[in-house]
Amino acid sequence: MVVSVVVALGFGVYYFSKQSDENAPFGGAPEGSETQGNKYIGEDFTVEQIPGWTVGHVPGTLVSFHNYSEEHPDGSPAAKLNFKSYSAVSFSDTNSQTLEEIYEMNINQLVAMIPSTKAFDVKDETINGLPSKLAALELNQQGVDYTILLAVYLAGDKYYVMSFNTTKEKWPEYKDQFYVSARSFEIK
């Protein structure tokens, strides 16, 4: 089961292109969560939220963070879709899979759905005690070139995936903030 970018990106493109009030986060903040400063505190984890981004809840995720003030050049494919950069956190059971197997499963299923997907800058790290894998991805969907940071965290018999989704043009602006947030993920 892919819990990463596929659900979040596919739904995000649909959702943002259909949303009439772009300042209202979908579903609001999840129950049992809170924000202290720029730290999001969920039921099982905490993560640094990108300053100015709004907490929401895209279906199929634990939480999502949105940049509703973002703008794209008039007439660009991203503007036509009303795409706004966002990040999302999901989780699933490991089913005894290793971190590498989970990462490969997510990437392979994503490539099967969106063949233009190419991974670059793949890193193995330990983030707050969790074996983790970070990968930047490039793909094209509905005429928009996206760059995504995918972070997979192994937490016992569960794993979490955090995806940071933006356009290729916005990647240089957000890249450092995405990595800071990804490296702040911590199990409570």
Secondary structure as GFF3:
##gff-version 3
##sequence-region A 1 188
A	DSSP	alpha_helix	5	18	.	.	.	ID=ss1
A	DSSP	beta_strand	34	36	.	.	.	ID=ss2
A	DSSP	beta_strand	39	41	.	.	.	ID=ss3
A	DSSP	beta_strand	45	48	.	.	.	ID=ss4
A	DSSP	beta_strand	54	56	.	.	.	ID=ss5
A	DSSP	beta_strand	63	66	.	.	.	ID=ss6
A	DSSP	alpha_helix	77	81	.	.	.	ID=ss7
A	DSSP	beta_strand	86	93	.	.	.	ID=ss8
A	DSSP	alpha_helix	99	113	.	.	.	ID=ss9
A	DSSP	beta_strand	118	127	.	.	.	ID=ss10
A	DSSP	beta_strand	130	141	.	.	.	ID=ss11
A	DSSP	beta_strand	144	155	.	.	.	ID=ss12
A	DSSP	beta_strand	158	167	.	.	.	ID=ss13
A	DSSP	alpha_helix	171	184	.	.	.	ID=ss14
A	DSSP	beta_strand	186	187	.	.	.	ID=ss15
###
